[in-house]
Amino acid sequence: MKLEEYLDKWIKGESEEVTWYLAAAVVAEERGLIEVAQALKTIAMEEAMHGARALIQAGKIPDLRKFIEVRIEAEKKAAEERHEEAKHHDEPWKTLFEYTARDEERHAKMLDRILKRIQ
């Protein structure tokens, strides 16, 4: 397997693991297993850092400013898509789509403030 192919597979795998570990952490928190939840969150962050280091090593973020500009637009688009999707579903999905859409909007605003700081 070529390095670029392996990198793509690696990043997808790490990203999936992050999501699953965090989901398990939420379940643990809901069950009152706070120490378990914290351990799962730590594992999730370490998995995320594995992928992050691989991306950095591969030179995938050569221009931080440009990266943030692209992410702002991606967050805005994700918010729009989630708001639209919420219109087509009943609870509890509608609430989840709206909740995450608001998070995406907040992320875009946060990134915009960050962008202004690094100009």
RAMO-V790667 format. One record per helix or strand. SS is the DSSP state (alpha for helix, beta for strand). FROM is the first residue (numbers start at 1). TO is the last residue. If there is no record, write none. Layout:
# RAMO-V790667
ss from to
SS FROM TO
SS FROM TO
This chain:
# RAMO-V790667
ss from to
alpha 3 30
alpha 34 57
alpha 64 86
alpha 93 117
